[in-house]
Amino acid sequence: ARHKFANATLADFIDNLASATDRDVHAWAGQWLRTTGIDTLTAETGTPAPTGPAGTPANGNGQSWALTVTREGSRPHRITVGAYDHALN
């Protein structure tokens, strides 16, 4: 209760997070909390897909798609994307 009834600074908050984990919270804060700018994720679809084994479309539906991340700065990203085709019921 070090900051009970008082305000904590961002540095206080980051220090407390860092004391509870083995991860480098200070580096994460520098990359994510102390930077500006936006990241944009763009999906492009509709081109013929490259073929996989035995000449079948690599993604199962005959079309390829690509994701592009455009960012300002050098924030690391880890992303999982799911794509669904409603026409394939």
N, CA, C and O atoms as CSV, one atom per row, in Angstrom:
chain,resi,resn,atom,element,x,y,z
A,1,ALA,N,N,0.835,-1.190,0.000
A,1,ALA,CA,C,0.000,0.000,0.000
A,1,ALA,C,C,0.870,1.241,0.000
A,1,ALA,O,O,0.564,2.233,0.662
A,2,ARG,N,N,1.941,1.176,-0.738
A,2,ARG,CA,C,2.889,2.294,-0.789
A,2,ARG,C,C,2.232,3.588,-1.264
A,2,ARG,O,O,2.576,4.668,-0.784
A,3,HIS,N,N,1.300,3.490,-2.195
A,3,HIS,CA,C,0.662,4.684,-2.745
A,3,HIS,C,C,-0.778,4.835,-2.266
A,3,HIS,O,O,-1.589,5.472,-2.939
A,4,LYS,N,N,-1.098,4.269,-1.132
A,4,LYS,CA,C,-2.450,4.363,-0.591
A,4,LYS,C,C,-2.806,5.826,-0.362
A,4,LYS,O,O,-2.075,6.563,0.300
A,5,PHE,N,N,-3.937,6.232,-0.920
A,5,PHE,CA,C,-4.442,7.608,-0.832
A,5,PHE,C,C,-3.495,8.613,-1.479
A,5,PHE,O,O,-3.475,9.783,-1.097
A,6,ALA,N,N,-2.718,8.165,-2.450
A,6,ALA,CA,C,-1.796,9.060,-3.153
A,6,ALA,C,C,-1.717,8.625,-4.607
A,6,ALA,O,O,-2.216,7.564,-4.980
A,7,ASN,N,N,-1.095,9.446,-5.408
A,7,ASN,CA,C,-0.929,9.144,-6.825
A,7,ASN,C,C,0.410,8.462,-7.068
A,7,ASN,O,O,1.405,8.747,-6.403
A,8,ALA,N,N,0.407,7.566,-8.026
A,8,ALA,CA,C,1.642,6.915,-8.454
A,8,ALA,C,C,2.004,7.447,-9.837
A,8,ALA,O,O,1.126,7.800,-10.625
A,9,THR,N,N,3.272,7.501,-10.119
A,9,THR,CA,C,3.726,7.910,-11.446
A,9,THR,C,C,3.755,6.686,-12.354
A,9,THR,O,O,3.627,5.553,-11.889
A,10,LEU,N,N,3.924,6.924,-13.644
A,10,LEU,CA,C,4.071,5.812,-14.576
A,10,LEU,C,C,5.296,4.979,-14.200
A,10,LEU,O,O,5.257,3.751,-14.273
A,11,ALA,N,N,6.363,5.631,-13.806
A,11,ALA,CA,C,7.576,4.907,-13.401
A,11,ALA,C,C,7.294,4.010,-12.193
A,11,ALA,O,O,7.781,2.880,-12.137
A,12,ASP,N,N,6.508,4.508,-11.222
A,12,ASP,CA,C,6.134,3.685,-10.070
A,12,ASP,C,C,5.352,2.454,-10.515
A,12,ASP,O,O,5.597,1.344,-10.042
A,13,PHE,N,N,4.413,2.663,-11.425
A,13,PHE,CA,C,3.586,1.573,-11.928
A,13,PHE,C,C,4.436,0.517,-12.632
A,13,PHE,O,O,4.284,-0.680,-12.386
A,14,ILE,N,N,5.330,0.972,-13.508
A,14,ILE,CA,C,6.195,0.050,-14.251
A,14,ILE,C,C,7.130,-0.693,-13.301
A,14,ILE,O,O,7.358,-1.891,-13.470
A,15,ASP,N,N,7.666,-0.002,-12.316
A,15,ASP,CA,C,8.539,-0.660,-11.335
A,15,ASP,C,C,7.799,-1.759,-10.578
A,15,ASP,O,O,8.364,-2.822,-10.321
A,16,ASN,N,N,6.542,-1.511,-10.222
A,16,ASN,CA,C,5.755,-2.525,-9.521
A,16,ASN,C,C,5.449,-3.714,-10.422
A,16,ASN,O,O,5.492,-4.859,-9.971
A,17,LEU,N,N,5.142,-3.455,-11.687
A,17,LEU,CA,C,4.936,-4.560,-12.623
A,17,LEU,C,C,6.210,-5.382,-12.769
A,17,LEU,O,O,6.166,-6.613,-12.776
A,18,ALA,N,N,7.339,-4.699,-12.885
A,18,ALA,CA,C,8.622,-5.378,-13.079
A,18,ALA,C,C,8.978,-6.253,-11.881
A,18,ALA,O,O,9.616,-7.294,-12.042
A,19,SER,N,N,8.573,-5.841,-10.691
A,19,SER,CA,C,8.896,-6.636,-9.500
A,19,SER,C,C,8.084,-7.930,-9.431
A,19,SER,O,O,8.408,-8.822,-8.647
A,20,ALA,N,N,7.034,-8.038,-10.244
A,20,ALA,CA,C,6.160,-9.212,-10.198
A,20,ALA,C,C,6.398,-10.198,-11.340
A,20,ALA,O,O,5.692,-11.202,-11.438
A,21,THR,N,N,7.377,-9.932,-12.201
A,21,THR,CA,C,7.600,-10.817,-13.347
A,21,THR,C,C,9.078,-10.874,-13.716
A,21,THR,O,O,9.866,-10.015,-13.320
A,22,ASP,N,N,9.434,-11.892,-14.474
A,22,ASP,CA,C,10.805,-11.998,-14.983
A,22,ASP,C,C,10.960,-11.311,-16.336
A,22,ASP,O,O,12.073,-11.195,-16.850
A,23,ARG,N,N,9.865,-10.861,-16.904
A,23,ARG,CA,C,9.922,-10.206,-18.219
A,23,ARG,C,C,10.472,-8.792,-18.088
A,23,ARG,O,O,10.419,-8.183,-17.020
A,24,ASP,N,N,11.005,-8.281,-19.201
A,24,ASP,CA,C,11.579,-6.939,-19.216
A,24,ASP,C,C,10.469,-5.909,-19.421
A,24,ASP,O,O,10.231,-5.448,-20.537
A,25,VAL,N,N,9.804,-5.562,-18.337
A,25,VAL,CA,C,8.675,-4.632,-18.398
A,25,VAL,C,C,9.146,-3.231,-18.774
A,25,VAL,O,O,8.413,-2.498,-19.438
A,26,HIS,N,N,10.337,-2.851,-18.371
A,26,HIS,CA,C,10.840,-1.517,-18.707
A,26,HIS,C,C,11.029,-1.359,-20.220
A,26,HIS,O,O,10.715,-0.309,-20.779
A,27,ALA,N,N,11.543,-2.402,-20.878
A,27,ALA,CA,C,11.693,-2.343,-22.339
A,27,ALA,C,C,10.328,-2.288,-23.009
A,27,ALA,O,O,10.133,-1.531,-23.960
A,28,TRP,N,N,9.372,-3.093,-22.518
A,28,TRP,CA,C,8.014,-3.075,-23.070
A,28,TRP,C,C,7.399,-1.685,-22.928
A,28,TRP,O,O,6.791,-1.178,-23.871
A,29,ALA,N,N,7.552,-1.074,-21.773
A,29,ALA,CA,C,6.992,0.261,-21.552
A,29,ALA,C,C,7.630,1.276,-22.493
A,29,ALA,O,O,6.951,2.165,-23.008
A,30,GLY,N,N,8.927,1.143,-22.713
A,30,GLY,CA,C,9.599,2.051,-23.631
A,30,GLY,C,C,9.093,1.917,-25.055
A,30,GLY,O,O,8.970,2.912,-25.768
A,31,GLN,N,N,8.799,0.689,-25.474
A,31,GLN,CA,C,8.348,0.449,-26.846
A,31,GLN,C,C,6.869,0.756,-27.038
A,31,GLN,O,O,6.472,1.183,-28.122
A,32,TRP,N,N,6.052,0.552,-26.023
A,32,TRP,CA,C,4.604,0.678,-26.190
A,32,TRP,C,C,4.006,1.899,-25.505
A,32,TRP,O,O,3.127,2.541,-26.078
A,33,LEU,N,N,4.445,2.236,-24.319
A,33,LEU,CA,C,3.804,3.322,-23.579
A,33,LEU,C,C,4.470,4.673,-23.788
A,33,LEU,O,O,3.841,5.717,-23.615
A,34,ARG,N,N,5.734,4.649,-24.159
A,34,ARG,CA,C,6.454,5.915,-24.313
A,34,ARG,C,C,6.713,6.259,-25.777
A,34,ARG,O,O,7.642,7.005,-26.087
A,35,THR,N,N,5.902,5.721,-26.668
A,35,THR,CA,C,6.017,6.040,-28.088
A,35,THR,C,C,4.679,6.555,-28.594
A,35,THR,O,O,3.641,6.348,-27.965
A,36,THR,N,N,4.715,7.216,-29.718
A,36,THR,CA,C,3.494,7.731,-30.328
A,36,THR,C,C,3.308,7.082,-31.692
A,36,THR,O,O,4.175,6.357,-32.179
A,37,GLY,N,N,2.176,7.354,-32.284
A,37,GLY,CA,C,1.901,6.840,-33.616
A,37,GLY,C,C,0.918,5.684,-33.569
A,37,GLY,O,O,0.624,5.132,-32.509
A,38,ILE,N,N,0.426,5.338,-34.735
A,38,ILE,CA,C,-0.543,4.255,-34.834
A,38,ILE,C,C,-0.002,3.143,-35.719
A,38,ILE,O,O,0.850,3.367,-36.578
A,39,ASP,N,N,-0.506,1.966,-35.497
A,39,ASP,CA,C,-0.171,0.817,-36.330
A,39,ASP,C,C,-1.390,0.496,-37.177
A,39,ASP,O,O,-2.519,0.566,-36.693
A,40,THR,N,N,-1.172,0.146,-38.428
A,40,THR,CA,C,-2.267,-0.168,-39.341
A,40,THR,C,C,-2.082,-1.579,-39.868
A,40,THR,O,O,-1.016,-1.926,-40.377
A,41,LEU,N,N,-3.120,-2.388,-39.746
A,41,LEU,CA,C,-3.127,-3.745,-40.268
A,41,LEU,C,C,-4.034,-3.760,-41.482
A,41,LEU,O,O,-5.214,-3.424,-41.383
A,42,THR,N,N,-3.489,-4.151,-42.633
A,42,THR,CA,C,-4.240,-4.169,-43.884
A,42,THR,C,C,-4.285,-5.591,-44.425
A,42,THR,O,O,-3.262,-6.269,-44.512
A,43,ALA,N,N,-5.489,-6.031,-44.787
A,43,ALA,CA,C,-5.654,-7.356,-45.396
A,43,ALA,C,C,-5.982,-7.177,-46.866
A,43,ALA,O,O,-6.847,-6.376,-47.221
A,44,GLU,N,N,-5.301,-7.914,-47.713
A,44,GLU,CA,C,-5.570,-7.890,-49.147
A,44,GLU,C,C,-5.956,-9.296,-49.573
A,44,GLU,O,O,-5.271,-10.263,-49.239
A,45,THR,N,N,-7.059,-9.409,-50.314
A,45,THR,CA,C,-7.550,-10.720,-50.737
A,45,THR,C,C,-7.879,-10.708,-52.216
A,45,THR,O,O,-7.912,-9.658,-52.858
A,46,GLY,N,N,-8.122,-11.901,-52.742
A,46,GLY,CA,C,-8.678,-11.999,-54.079
A,46,GLY,C,C,-7.761,-12.442,-55.182
A,46,GLY,O,O,-8.228,-12.662,-56.300
A,47,THR,N,N,-6.483,-12.584,-54.929
A,47,THR,CA,C,-5.591,-13.027,-56.000
A,47,THR,C,C,-5.534,-14.550,-55.995
A,47,THR,O,O,-5.770,-15.165,-54.955
A,48,PRO,N,N,-5.228,-15.168,-57.122
A,48,PRO,CA,C,-5.139,-16.631,-57.138
A,48,PRO,C,C,-4.110,-17.126,-56.129
A,48,PRO,O,O,-3.014,-16.575,-56.019
A,49,ALA,N,N,-4.474,-18.156,-55.406
A,49,ALA,CA,C,-3.599,-18.680,-54.357
A,49,ALA,C,C,-2.500,-19.546,-54.941
A,49,ALA,O,O,-2.703,-20.216,-55.953
A,50,PRO,N,N,-1.342,-19.536,-54.309
A,50,PRO,CA,C,-0.319,-20.499,-54.707
A,50,PRO,C,C,-0.822,-21.895,-54.381
A,50,PRO,O,O,-1.612,-22.073,-53.454
A,51,THR,N,N,-0.377,-22.864,-55.122
A,51,THR,CA,C,-0.870,-24.223,-54.891
A,51,THR,C,C,-0.009,-24.952,-53.885
A,51,THR,O,O,1.199,-24.738,-53.790
A,52,GLY,N,N,-0.659,-25.810,-53.144
A,52,GLY,CA,C,0.023,-26.638,-52.162
A,52,GLY,C,C,0.294,-28.005,-52.749
A,52,GLY,O,O,0.425,-28.150,-53.965
A,53,PRO,N,N,0.380,-29.013,-51.887
A,53,PRO,CA,C,0.629,-30.379,-52.360
A,53,PRO,C,C,-0.459,-30.838,-53.325
A,53,PRO,O,O,-1.632,-30.524,-53.126
A,54,ALA,N,N,-0.099,-31.549,-54.330
A,54,ALA,CA,C,-1.019,-32.128,-55.325
A,54,ALA,C,C,-1.821,-31.076,-56.070
A,54,ALA,O,O,-2.904,-31.373,-56.574
A,55,GLY,N,N,-1.311,-29.846,-56.152
A,55,GLY,CA,C,-1.973,-28.809,-56.934
A,55,GLY,C,C,-3.203,-28.206,-56.297
A,55,GLY,O,O,-3.928,-27.472,-56.968
A,56,THR,N,N,-3.473,-28.480,-55.031
A,56,THR,CA,C,-4.635,-27.890,-54.366
A,56,THR,C,C,-4.288,-26.502,-53.862
A,56,THR,O,O,-3.134,-26.247,-53.519
A,57,PRO,N,N,-5.269,-25.588,-53.809
A,57,PRO,CA,C,-4.983,-24.257,-53.280
A,57,PRO,C,C,-4.439,-24.361,-51.860
A,57,PRO,O,O,-4.955,-25.123,-51.043
A,58,ALA,N,N,-3.408,-23.602,-51.579
A,58,ALA,CA,C,-2.733,-23.699,-50.290
A,58,ALA,C,C,-3.645,-23.320,-49.128
A,58,ALA,O,O,-3.452,-23.807,-48.015
A,59,ASN,N,N,-4.636,-22.458,-49.366
A,59,ASN,CA,C,-5.506,-22.060,-48.266
A,59,ASN,C,C,-6.883,-22.707,-48.344
A,59,ASN,O,O,-7.748,-22.385,-47.529
A,60,GLY,N,N,-7.110,-23.588,-49.272
A,60,GLY,CA,C,-8.345,-24.337,-49.317
A,60,GLY,C,C,-9.482,-23.721,-50.091
A,60,GLY,O,O,-10.465,-24.410,-50.363
A,61,ASN,N,N,-9.400,-22.452,-50.460
A,61,ASN,CA,C,-10.534,-21.858,-51.174
A,61,ASN,C,C,-10.158,-21.219,-52.506
A,61,ASN,O,O,-11.003,-20.578,-53.130
A,62,GLY,N,N,-8.932,-21.373,-52.953
A,62,GLY,CA,C,-8.546,-20.871,-54.257
A,62,GLY,C,C,-8.128,-19.418,-54.303
A,62,GLY,O,O,-7.755,-18.924,-55.367
A,63,GLN,N,N,-8.180,-18.718,-53.181
A,63,GLN,CA,C,-7.747,-17.325,-53.157
A,63,GLN,C,C,-6.661,-17.152,-52.104
A,63,GLN,O,O,-6.645,-17.835,-51.081
A,64,SER,N,N,-5.769,-16.234,-52.378
A,64,SER,CA,C,-4.736,-15.946,-51.394
A,64,SER,C,C,-5.088,-14.660,-50.663
A,64,SER,O,O,-5.950,-13.897,-51.100
A,65,TRP,N,N,-4.430,-14.437,-49.580
A,65,TRP,CA,C,-4.591,-13.189,-48.860
A,65,TRP,C,C,-3.279,-12.875,-48.164
A,65,TRP,O,O,-2.483,-13.765,-47.862
A,66,ALA,N,N,-3.079,-11.613,-47.923
A,66,ALA,CA,C,-1.842,-11.165,-47.288
A,66,ALA,C,C,-2.169,-10.104,-46.256
A,66,ALA,O,O,-3.097,-9.316,-46.438
A,67,LEU,N,N,-1.413,-10.082,-45.179
A,67,LEU,CA,C,-1.537,-9.062,-44.150
A,67,LEU,C,C,-0.281,-8.215,-44.156
A,67,LEU,O,O,0.832,-8.732,-44.251
A,68,THR,N,N,-0.469,-6.919,-44.055
A,68,THR,CA,C,0.644,-5.991,-43.997
A,68,THR,C,C,0.473,-5.120,-42.765
A,68,THR,O,O,-0.603,-4.564,-42.547
A,69,VAL,N,N,1.520,-4.993,-41.956
A,69,VAL,CA,C,1.499,-4.106,-40.799
A,69,VAL,C,C,2.371,-2.911,-41.130
A,69,VAL,O,O,3.557,-3.052,-41.427
A,70,THR,N,N,1.769,-1.734,-41.075
A,70,THR,CA,C,2.502,-0.490,-41.265
A,70,THR,C,C,2.538,0.193,-39.907
A,70,THR,O,O,1.500,0.368,-39.269
A,71,ARG,N,N,3.714,0.573,-39.471
A,71,ARG,CA,C,3.788,1.171,-38.145
A,71,ARG,C,C,4.749,2.339,-38.131
A,71,ARG,O,O,5.646,2.462,-38.965
A,72,GLU,N,N,4.523,3.182,-37.156
A,72,GLU,CA,C,5.430,4.284,-36.890
A,72,GLU,C,C,6.216,3.887,-35.650
A,72,GLU,O,O,5.637,3.763,-34.571
A,73,GLY,N,N,7.499,3.690,-35.777
A,73,GLY,CA,C,8.293,3.248,-34.647
A,73,GLY,C,C,8.699,1.800,-34.799
A,73,GLY,O,O,8.679,1.251,-35.901
A,74,SER,N,N,9.066,1.183,-33.693
A,74,SER,CA,C,9.580,-0.181,-33.775
A,74,SER,C,C,8.942,-1.094,-32.732
A,74,SER,O,O,9.626,-1.909,-32.113
A,75,ARG,N,N,7.652,-0.961,-32.541
A,75,ARG,CA,C,6.973,-1.820,-31.572
A,75,ARG,C,C,6.858,-3.237,-32.118
A,75,ARG,O,O,6.481,-3.428,-33.274
A,76,PRO,N,N,7.180,-4.231,-31.296
A,76,PRO,CA,C,7.047,-5.622,-31.746
A,76,PRO,C,C,5.581,-6.053,-31.727
A,76,PRO,O,O,4.796,-5.576,-30.907
A,77,HIS,N,N,5.229,-6.938,-32.616
A,77,HIS,CA,C,3.852,-7.420,-32.708
A,77,HIS,C,C,3.813,-8.937,-32.758
A,77,HIS,O,O,4.697,-9.582,-33.324
A,78,ARG,N,N,2.795,-9.479,-32.169
A,78,ARG,CA,C,2.467,-10.899,-32.320
A,78,ARG,C,C,0.961,-10.927,-32.545
A,78,ARG,O,O,0.196,-10.420,-31.725
A,79,ILE,N,N,0.541,-11.513,-33.647
A,79,ILE,CA,C,-0.867,-11.463,-34.010
A,79,ILE,C,C,-1.322,-12.821,-34.542
A,79,ILE,O,O,-0.572,-13.525,-35.218
A,80,THR,N,N,-2.544,-13.163,-34.229
A,80,THR,CA,C,-3.172,-14.361,-34.766
A,80,THR,C,C,-4.409,-13.913,-35.522
A,80,THR,O,O,-5.208,-13.131,-35.007
A,81,VAL,N,N,-4.567,-14.401,-36.733
A,81,VAL,CA,C,-5.690,-13.986,-37.575
A,81,VAL,C,C,-6.479,-15.214,-37.989
A,81,VAL,O,O,-5.906,-16.234,-38.371
A,82,GLY,N,N,-7.782,-15.109,-37.911
A,82,GLY,CA,C,-8.664,-16.152,-38.420
A,82,GLY,C,C,-9.462,-15.582,-39.575
A,82,GLY,O,O,-9.996,-14.478,-39.469
A,83,ALA,N,N,-9.553,-16.302,-40.663
A,83,ALA,CA,C,-10.315,-15.842,-41.831
A,83,ALA,C,C,-11.412,-16.851,-42.128
A,83,ALA,O,O,-11.187,-18.061,-42.097
A,84,TYR,N,N,-12.596,-16.339,-42.416
A,84,TYR,CA,C,-13.750,-17.196,-42.664
A,84,TYR,C,C,-14.412,-16.802,-43.971
A,84,TYR,O,O,-14.480,-15.619,-44.303
A,85,ASP,N,N,-14.892,-17.769,-44.701
A,85,ASP,CA,C,-15.622,-17.534,-45.943
A,85,ASP,C,C,-17.056,-17.998,-45.718
A,85,ASP,O,O,-17.331,-19.196,-45.663
A,86,HIS,N,N,-17.972,-17.027,-45.588
A,86,HIS,CA,C,-19.370,-17.354,-45.317
A,86,HIS,C,C,-20.016,-18.142,-46.452
A,86,HIS,O,O,-21.025,-18.814,-46.235
A,87,ALA,N,N,-19.462,-18.073,-47.639
A,87,ALA,CA,C,-20.033,-18.785,-48.782
A,87,ALA,C,C,-19.758,-20.288,-48.721
A,87,ALA,O,O,-20.368,-21.056,-49.465
A,88,LEU,N,N,-18.863,-20.707,-47.859
A,88,LEU,CA,C,-18.503,-22.125,-47.780
A,88,LEU,C,C,-19.320,-22.895,-46.745
A,88,LEU,O,O,-18.982,-24.038,-46.434
A,89,ASN,N,N,-20.359,-22.317,-46.215
A,89,ASN,CA,C,-21.230,-22.932,-45.192
A,89,ASN,C,C,-20.647,-24.193,-44.678
A,89,ASN,O,O,-21.241,-24.841,-43.817
